[in-house]
């Protein structure tokens, strides 16, 4: 089975136009022309990251794309909080032959993390985000992290928070700076770090047997 991957380079920001909840699914519809701009040829079944969450396009019209979100995904991500008018980050899955300018992103969210502060000084803009305790082991200074689908580098790290610095282009393309403190970001830690730590845990456990 081939698993889709992303790069964490957001291709578009799109408004949510409808959210419909049922007992088994949440259907989220975003406004987007699937034939234009950076998103040509979107078809039902395509994998698309919405705020960093790998989803499957279910319904495609000339003006919109809809996705079904299962309860587990809602429980682990900020997609459960979306309402019409919110703006989400959009990235299509990496295709063979595409350039990899960010880092490998699976679209599998590890958890959410709370925005503590946004600071701006001259050309320096930083987000300070609380460290989710279960994810602290995967965070390293200068390591990669994905925040609402955006590939970023950890610029500062303490036991309680980490910071990422945003260049002007990132600020223009994304909505990372348009949230108030308390907002919950979707977080995906670096997949290489997760795999290395998991291997070490299993190896140490085998040695103890």
HELIX and SHEET records of a PDB file:
HELIX    1   1 UNK A   71  UNK A   76  1                                   6    
HELIX    2   2 UNK A   78  UNK A   81  5                                   4    
HELIX    3   3 UNK A  133  UNK A  138  5                                   6    
HELIX    4   4 UNK A  168  UNK A  173  1                                   6    
HELIX    5   5 UNK A  176  UNK A  178  5                                   3    
HELIX    6   6 UNK A  191  UNK A  208  1                                  18    
SHEET    1   A 7 UNK A  12  UNK A  21  0                                        
SHEET    2   A 7 UNK A  25  UNK A  31 -1                                        
SHEET    3   A 7 UNK A  64  UNK A  70 -1                                        
SHEET    4   A 7 UNK A  53  UNK A  60 -1                                        
SHEET    5   A 7 UNK A  47  UNK A  50 -1                                        
SHEET    6   A 7 UNK A  87  UNK A  92 -1                                        
SHEET    7   A 7 UNK A  12  UNK A  21 -1                                        
SHEET    1   B 7 UNK A 111  UNK A 121  0                                        
SHEET    2   B 7 UNK A 124  UNK A 130 -1                                        
SHEET    3   B 7 UNK A 161  UNK A 165 -1                                        
SHEET    4   B 7 UNK A 150  UNK A 157 -1                                        
SHEET    5   B 7 UNK A 144  UNK A 147 -1                                        
SHEET    6   B 7 UNK A 184  UNK A 189 -1                                        
SHEET    7   B 7 UNK A 111  UNK A 121 -1                                        
END                                                                             
